[in-house]
Amino acid sequence: MSAATRRTAVGAVATALIAGLAGCSGSEGSGSKEGAPGAKEGVGAPKSAVRLIGDGSTAFTGVQPGLLKPERLKPGQEPPQFVVFSWDGAGEDSQKLFSHFRAVAKKYDATMTYFLSGVYLLPEEKATLYDPPKHAPGRSDIGFNDTEGIRNTVRELRGAWQEGNEVGTHFNGHFCGPDGGVGTWSVEEWKSEIRQAKSFVKHWKTNSGLKNEKPLPFDYDKELIGARTPCLEGRKNFVRAASELGLRYDTSGINDQIWPEKELGLWDLSLQLVPVPGRAFETLSMDYNFMVNQSGSTSRGASSMHGYWGKQMRDGLLQAFDRAYQGNRAPLIIGNHFESWNGGTYMRAIEETIATVCTKPDVKCVSFRQLADWLDAQDPSVLAKLRTLKVGKAPKDGWASFLAAQPRGASASPKAKRDGRSDAERTGNAGSQRTDRSAAEEAAEAAEAESAKRAHRAEEAEKAEKAEKAEMAERARRAEEAERAERSDEYAAEEADQY
C-alpha cells in the first residue's frame, strides 16, 4: 500500500502461543502419481473467451491455469505431503513483497493463497463506501489505499491468479478485540462484511477511476471459497455465515497437525501448533506469533537477535514439516504477512522453508483451494482413517497395510444389500448388535479423552503464555533502561564536547 495507507501490524492471536506449520509443495515435473494431485491442468483461455463482468473490474477468462488435477488415493497408497503457504491482507506496497513471493513460488513450482483485504482496493476518498458492522462508515483499522497502491495490488492479484494461485479474503477493516471487533459480530453482520469484501473487488475500477486497467481474470463470486478472520476471532459465527453462503473452507482456528475434517460443510484448514526450538511450548504456524513470542509487542526488537529469531522460526516450521512428512502426512498449514518485522527475518525464514520443503519428493505446495479439491476427491472412509493417526505418527505396519482395500468379507452380504438390512438384523444376532454398541461406546470414550487432552494442552499453553509475557515484559524493561542509559551517556559526551 502507499504511505497514506495505515497498515496496522495485526496478526493471528495476540497471545501467540499456538501455531501450526504449513509448507509448500511443488508438483513433480515428470507427471502425476496415482492418488497424488495429477499433472497441472488448465490453459490460458483464448482472447475470445474473455467476458467482462459488471463494470469490467473482473472477467471470466476460462479455466484457471496451473492447477493440479485431484486424484483419489489408490488402496494402500501413501498420501502426498501437502503444504499450504498463505498470506493475510495481501497487497503490494513499497516493500514489494507480494511480487517477490510470487517469484519465489514460481521458482519452486508452488502455488499459494493470498487473502486480500478488500479495503486495499478502495481509495481513501471513497472510504465511506465501507460500512463496517458495529463501526461508523469509513472506519478501518488498517486504513485504505491510494490509486497507485490499488494499481499495483491489482497487477499482482492478476498475475498470481494466472499462475495458479488462489485469491481468498481477509475481509475489510480488520477489527479485533471486544469493542466492536469481529469476535462480537453476528452471522448477519458477517454476511454483510463478506458481501462488501466481494463488492470492493468487483468494483475496483469504478471506485478507483482506473477504468483503462486490465480486469482481474476471474469471477470473484466463484473464486472466493475461503477465508481467514482477523486475529483469528469470530470464527463461530463466521463459519455459520460462510456455510450459508456456500464457501468451502475456513482457516481461522487452531489445530494440531492431524488430518482435517468438515464443520458445517466447510473444511477446517486452520493454523496448527508447531515447535518453538529451544522452548518448552508450541506456537501457531504464523510469522506474527513467532514474533510476539520473541520480541513482545514491538516489531523492531534488538537487531542482534534478528538472525536467531528467523532461524528459530524456520527450524520450528521444518521440525513440524518433518514430523508430518515422516509421520501421518497431515497437510501442513502456514500463515504469513507481507511485513518486514524484526528486520525482515521472518520473510527470509519463510523463503528458506519454501526452498527446503517444496523440493522434496512427494511434497505438494498448493493453495487452500487445491487442498480442498483433493480432500473432496477422496473416499470419506479413507479420510476418517487418516484422522485416527496422531501428530507425527506413521501407520505402525506401513501405508500399504493401513490403507489396504477393505476385504470383501467385511462388506454387507448381497442379500443384506437387497433388502436393506444387516446380517444381524435379519438373523436377530444380538451379540453382533452388542458389539456394535460397544464399539460406539469405545469411540465416544476415546473422543472424550481426546477432548480432555486438548483442554489440558490449552491450559498448559495459557500458563506458558503468562510466563512468557512476564519474561518479555522484563526484557523490554531492561532494554528500555539500557537505551535510556545509552542516551544519557551520549548526551553527556555531547555536553563535554561543547565545553
MONOR-V74456 format. One record per residue. N is the residue number from 1. SS is DSSP state (~ for helix, > for strand, _ for the rest). Layout:
n=N ss=SS
n=N ss=SS
This chain:
n=1 ss=_
n=2 ss=_
n=3 ss=_
n=4 ss=_
n=5 ss=_
n=6 ss=_
n=7 ss=_
n=8 ss=_
n=9 ss=_
n=10 ss=_
n=11 ss=_
n=12 ss=_
n=13 ss=_
n=14 ss=_
n=15 ss=_
n=16 ss=_
n=17 ss=_
n=18 ss=_
n=19 ss=_
n=20 ss=_
n=21 ss=_
n=22 ss=_
n=23 ss=_
n=24 ss=_
n=25 ss=_
n=26 ss=_
n=27 ss=_
n=28 ss=_
n=29 ss=_
n=30 ss=_
n=31 ss=_
n=32 ss=_
n=33 ss=_
n=34 ss=_
n=35 ss=_
n=36 ss=_
n=37 ss=_
n=38 ss=_
n=39 ss=_
n=40 ss=>
n=41 ss=>
n=42 ss=_
n=43 ss=_
n=44 ss=_
n=45 ss=_
n=46 ss=_
n=47 ss=~
n=48 ss=~
n=49 ss=~
n=50 ss=_
n=51 ss=>
n=52 ss=>
n=53 ss=>
n=54 ss=_
n=55 ss=_
n=56 ss=_
n=57 ss=_
n=58 ss=>
n=59 ss=>
n=60 ss=>
n=61 ss=_
n=62 ss=_
n=63 ss=_
n=64 ss=_
n=65 ss=_
n=66 ss=_
n=67 ss=>
n=68 ss=>
n=69 ss=_
n=70 ss=_
n=71 ss=_
n=72 ss=_
n=73 ss=_
n=74 ss=_
n=75 ss=_
n=76 ss=_
n=77 ss=_
n=78 ss=_
n=79 ss=_
n=80 ss=_
n=81 ss=>
n=82 ss=>
n=83 ss=>
n=84 ss=>
n=85 ss=>
n=86 ss=>
n=87 ss=>
n=88 ss=>
n=89 ss=>
n=90 ss=>
n=91 ss=_
n=92 ss=_
n=93 ss=_
n=94 ss=_
n=95 ss=_
n=96 ss=_
n=97 ss=~
n=98 ss=~
n=99 ss=~
n=100 ss=~
n=101 ss=~
n=102 ss=~
n=103 ss=~
n=104 ss=~
n=105 ss=~
n=106 ss=~
n=107 ss=~
n=108 ss=_
n=109 ss=_
n=110 ss=_
n=111 ss=_
n=112 ss=_
n=113 ss=>
n=114 ss=>
n=115 ss=>
n=116 ss=>
n=117 ss=_
n=118 ss=~
n=119 ss=~
n=120 ss=~
n=121 ss=~
n=122 ss=_
n=123 ss=>
n=124 ss=~
n=125 ss=~
n=126 ss=~
n=127 ss=~
n=128 ss=~
n=129 ss=~
n=130 ss=_
n=131 ss=_
n=132 ss=_
n=133 ss=_
n=134 ss=_
n=135 ss=_
n=136 ss=_
n=137 ss=_
n=138 ss=_
n=139 ss=_
n=140 ss=_
n=141 ss=_
n=142 ss=_
n=143 ss=_
n=144 ss=_
n=145 ss=>
n=146 ss=_
n=147 ss=~
n=148 ss=~
n=149 ss=~
n=150 ss=~
n=151 ss=~
n=152 ss=~
n=153 ss=~
n=154 ss=~
n=155 ss=~
n=156 ss=~
n=157 ss=~
n=158 ss=~
n=159 ss=~
n=160 ss=~
n=161 ss=~
n=162 ss=~
n=163 ss=_
n=164 ss=_
n=165 ss=_
n=166 ss=>
n=167 ss=>
n=168 ss=>
n=169 ss=>
n=170 ss=_
n=171 ss=_
n=172 ss=_
n=173 ss=_
n=174 ss=_
n=175 ss=_
n=176 ss=_
n=177 ss=_
n=178 ss=_
n=179 ss=_
n=180 ss=_
n=181 ss=_
n=182 ss=~
n=183 ss=~
n=184 ss=~
n=185 ss=_
n=186 ss=_
n=187 ss=~
n=188 ss=~
n=189 ss=~
n=190 ss=~
n=191 ss=~
n=192 ss=~
n=193 ss=~
n=194 ss=~
n=195 ss=~
n=196 ss=~
n=197 ss=~
n=198 ss=~
n=199 ss=~
n=200 ss=~
n=201 ss=~
n=202 ss=~
n=203 ss=_
n=204 ss=~
n=205 ss=~
n=206 ss=~
n=207 ss=~
n=208 ss=~
n=209 ss=_
n=210 ss=_
n=211 ss=_
n=212 ss=_
n=213 ss=_
n=214 ss=_
n=215 ss=_
n=216 ss=>
n=217 ss=_
n=218 ss=_
n=219 ss=_
n=220 ss=~
n=221 ss=~
n=222 ss=~
n=223 ss=~
n=224 ss=_
n=225 ss=_
n=226 ss=>
n=227 ss=>
n=228 ss=_
n=229 ss=_
n=230 ss=~
n=231 ss=~
n=232 ss=~
n=233 ss=_
n=234 ss=_
n=235 ss=~
n=236 ss=~
n=237 ss=~
n=238 ss=~
n=239 ss=~
n=240 ss=~
n=241 ss=~
n=242 ss=~
n=243 ss=~
n=244 ss=~
n=245 ss=~
n=246 ss=_
n=247 ss=_
n=248 ss=_
n=249 ss=>
n=250 ss=>
n=251 ss=_
n=252 ss=_
n=253 ss=_
n=254 ss=>
n=255 ss=>
n=256 ss=_
n=257 ss=_
n=258 ss=_
n=259 ss=_
n=260 ss=_
n=261 ss=_
n=262 ss=>
n=263 ss=>
n=264 ss=_
n=265 ss=_
n=266 ss=>
n=267 ss=>
n=268 ss=>
n=269 ss=_
n=270 ss=_
n=271 ss=>
n=272 ss=>
n=273 ss=>
n=274 ss=>
n=275 ss=>
n=276 ss=_
n=277 ss=_
n=278 ss=_
n=279 ss=_
n=280 ss=_
n=281 ss=_
n=282 ss=>
n=283 ss=>
n=284 ss=>
n=285 ss=_
n=286 ss=>
n=287 ss=~
n=288 ss=~
n=289 ss=~
n=290 ss=~
n=291 ss=~
n=292 ss=~
n=293 ss=~
n=294 ss=~
n=295 ss=~
n=296 ss=_
n=297 ss=_
n=298 ss=_
n=299 ss=_
n=300 ss=_
n=301 ss=_
n=302 ss=_
n=303 ss=~
n=304 ss=~
n=305 ss=~
n=306 ss=~
n=307 ss=~
n=308 ss=~
n=309 ss=~
n=310 ss=~
n=311 ss=~
n=312 ss=~
n=313 ss=~
n=314 ss=~
n=315 ss=~
n=316 ss=~
n=317 ss=~
n=318 ss=~
n=319 ss=~
n=320 ss=~
n=321 ss=~
n=322 ss=~
n=323 ss=~
n=324 ss=~
n=325 ss=~
n=326 ss=~
n=327 ss=~
n=328 ss=~
n=329 ss=_
n=330 ss=_
n=331 ss=_
n=332 ss=>
n=333 ss=>
n=334 ss=>
n=335 ss=>
n=336 ss=>
n=337 ss=>
n=338 ss=_
n=339 ss=_
n=340 ss=_
n=341 ss=~
n=342 ss=~
n=343 ss=~
n=344 ss=~
n=345 ss=~
n=346 ss=~
n=347 ss=~
n=348 ss=~
n=349 ss=~
n=350 ss=~
n=351 ss=~
n=352 ss=~
n=353 ss=~
n=354 ss=~
n=355 ss=~
n=356 ss=~
n=357 ss=~
n=358 ss=_
n=359 ss=_
n=360 ss=_
n=361 ss=_
n=362 ss=_
n=363 ss=>
n=364 ss=>
n=365 ss=>
n=366 ss=_
n=367 ss=_
n=368 ss=~
n=369 ss=~
n=370 ss=~
n=371 ss=~
n=372 ss=~
n=373 ss=~
n=374 ss=~
n=375 ss=~
n=376 ss=~
n=377 ss=_
n=378 ss=_
n=379 ss=_
n=380 ss=~
n=381 ss=~
n=382 ss=~
n=383 ss=~
n=384 ss=~
n=385 ss=~
n=386 ss=~
n=387 ss=_
n=388 ss=_
n=389 ss=_
n=390 ss=_
n=391 ss=_
n=392 ss=_
n=393 ss=_
n=394 ss=_
n=395 ss=_
n=396 ss=_
n=397 ss=_
n=398 ss=_
n=399 ss=~
n=400 ss=~
n=401 ss=~
n=402 ss=~
n=403 ss=_
n=404 ss=_
n=405 ss=_
n=406 ss=_
n=407 ss=_
n=408 ss=~
n=409 ss=~
n=410 ss=~
n=411 ss=_
n=412 ss=_
n=413 ss=_
n=414 ss=~
n=415 ss=~
n=416 ss=~
n=417 ss=~
n=418 ss=~
n=419 ss=~
n=420 ss=_
n=421 ss=_
n=422 ss=_
n=423 ss=~
n=424 ss=~
n=425 ss=~
n=426 ss=~
n=427 ss=~
n=428 ss=_
n=429 ss=_
n=430 ss=~
n=431 ss=~
n=432 ss=~
n=433 ss=~
n=434 ss=~
n=435 ss=~
n=436 ss=~
n=437 ss=~
n=438 ss=~
n=439 ss=~
n=440 ss=~
n=441 ss=~
n=442 ss=~
n=443 ss=~
n=444 ss=~
n=445 ss=~
n=446 ss=~
n=447 ss=~
n=448 ss=~
n=449 ss=~
n=450 ss=~
n=451 ss=~
n=452 ss=~
n=453 ss=~
n=454 ss=~
n=455 ss=~
n=456 ss=~
n=457 ss=~
n=458 ss=~
n=459 ss=~
n=460 ss=~
n=461 ss=~
n=462 ss=~
n=463 ss=~
n=464 ss=~
n=465 ss=~
n=466 ss=~
n=467 ss=~
n=468 ss=~
n=469 ss=~
n=470 ss=~
n=471 ss=~
n=472 ss=~
n=473 ss=~
n=474 ss=~
n=475 ss=~
n=476 ss=~
n=477 ss=~
n=478 ss=~
n=479 ss=~
n=480 ss=~
n=481 ss=~
n=482 ss=~
n=483 ss=~
n=484 ss=~
n=485 ss=~
n=486 ss=~
n=487 ss=~
n=488 ss=~
n=489 ss=~
n=490 ss=~
n=491 ss=~
n=492 ss=~
n=493 ss=~
n=494 ss=~
n=495 ss=~
n=496 ss=~
n=497 ss=~
n=498 ss=~
n=499 ss=_
